[in-house]
Amino acid sequence: MSASIPLSRPNVGDLEIQYVTDVLRSGMLSLGPRVPEFENRFASYVGRKHAVAVNSGTSALHLCIRAMGIGPEDEVITSSFSFVASTNCILYEGGVPVFLDIDPESFNLSAEQVQHFLSERCARNSEGHCVNKDTGRRVKAILPVHVFGMPCDMDLMRRLAQKYRLFLIEDACEALGAEYRGRLAGTFGDAASFAFYPNKQMTTGEGGMIVTDDDSIAEVCRSMRNQGRNEKSEWLDHARLGFNYRLSDIHAALGIAQLERLEELLSQRQFVAESYDKQLHGIPGLVTPKQMPGSQRSWFVYVVQLRSNAGSEVRDEVLRLLRASGIGCQAYFPAIHRQPYMKGMYSCPFGRLTKTELASDQCLAIPFFSTMTTAQVSAVCRALKQAIKAVSLHDVAVQVAGSRS
Ligand SMILES: Cc1ncc(COP(=O)(O)O)c(C=O)c1O
């Protein structure tokens, strides 16, 4: 059944149509002026020296990994509670994702766990590089993900990256406009990635951006996204192995219009989130998103948790009931280390990722987009309350039946 209230929907208006039409009429559909314009405006919005536009958030992450020279058998500390791209980008280069557990309040990679891993399990080799004592492999980077638009504990992440001489790559794909201690997400790492798929705070249809203050990372990323050409190369001169990860001018024009409207888009999302907060407050068994002290979330998705002692059963049943009543929803995120293809491809130095798995079993993303009406929010809340009630009544009935047998 098609959802009558979708999980997400882009907010595209006359400005976007005008800018995209202008590009279509100009005849310069790619490698034209709109891409550098989008990059310059994006860099100044985020407050970083360089922005390099690419065709997806995944490409942005992949180029960061390559630009930092992360290769076969290099370990990268990251989170399994994320979208697969933040781990796949390590695997593309033969690196090994090292999964550490999350903070259950923010759902972000726990900086304390990172500290524990580095101080207990790692040592400096004769060249001063950080090496995992258990595997003998070099640890090269920390890749924290600002999950659901909530920034990670970047103070500690930065201190650890500096102390152990590791690269810090922020996956800010879900966090455009989020703030940590008054500073925008994407300004803490050696580089950061953003994504512009239509469910994001702003969209280019498909697209992504790398931001950095490092001239050489920016230069190498620009070259690699364009088949390894250098800035002034002839079209068929390739200085290095590259990719076609270019963003077209059509996409960039859409991005410029969305960037001009970003404050409006973010505040509409904030309004929808606050409406949900009010209507979903105090429902037994349901946990609404937390605000972390010192941080300002940029609302990407609205994810609730359905508490249960029975794995994912309650969440899955609520999800089934919501979908049956025409409400788009998603079990979000399934933990990456549980994806079948990941078997044998990662390391989990402290054993099971219990908090990651709990979040993965209990989290449910409900419809969330900037143009959601008050009536739509109320309809989702009603359906969610009914579904929780139906599942709880069923649970009680099963318990009573169990106690009689
Ligand atoms: C945390 C995270 N990282 C990376 C990506 C990848 O972005 P894209 O889909 O544009 O490749 C996404 C996109 O959903 C994401 O949520």
The ligand as an SDF file (V2000), in Angstrom:
LIG
                    3D

 16 16  0  0  0  0  0  0  0  0999 V2000
   25.2140    9.3110    7.9310 C   0  0  0  0  0  0  0  0  0  0  0  0
   25.2300    9.2570    6.4320 C   0  0  0  0  0  0  0  0  0  0  0  0
   26.4110    9.1060    5.8210 N   0  0  0  0  0  0  0  0  0  0  0  0
   26.4910    9.0620    4.4850 C   0  0  0  0  0  0  0  0  0  0  0  0
   25.3790    9.1580    3.6810 C   0  0  0  0  0  0  0  0  0  0  0  0
   25.5320    9.0080    2.2100 C   0  0  0  0  0  0  0  0  0  0  0  0
   24.9930   10.0250    1.4520 O   0  0  0  0  0  0  0  0  0  0  0  0
   24.4620    9.7330   -0.0440 P   0  0  0  0  0  0  0  0  0  0  0  0
   23.2030    8.9640    0.0680 O   0  0  0  0  0  0  0  0  0  0  0  0
   24.2730   11.0920   -0.6140 O   0  0  0  0  0  0  0  0  0  0  0  0
   25.5210    8.9730   -0.7550 O   0  0  0  0  0  0  0  0  0  0  0  0
   24.1210    9.3280    4.2850 C   0  0  0  0  0  0  0  0  0  0  0  0
   22.9180    9.4610    3.4590 C   0  0  0  0  0  0  0  0  0  0  0  0
   21.8280    9.1160    3.7800 O   0  0  0  0  0  0  0  0  0  0  0  0
   24.0460    9.3660    5.6990 C   0  0  0  0  0  0  0  0  0  0  0  0
   22.8650    9.4910    6.3170 O   0  0  0  0  0  0  0  0  0  0  0  0
  1  2  1  0
  2  3  1  0
  2 15  2  0
  3  4  2  0
  4  5  1  0
  5  6  1  0
  5 12  2  0
  6  7  1  0
  7  8  1  0
  8  9  2  0
  8 10  1  0
  8 11  1  0
 12 13  1  0
 12 15  1  0
 13 14  2  0
 15 16  1  0
M  END
$$$$
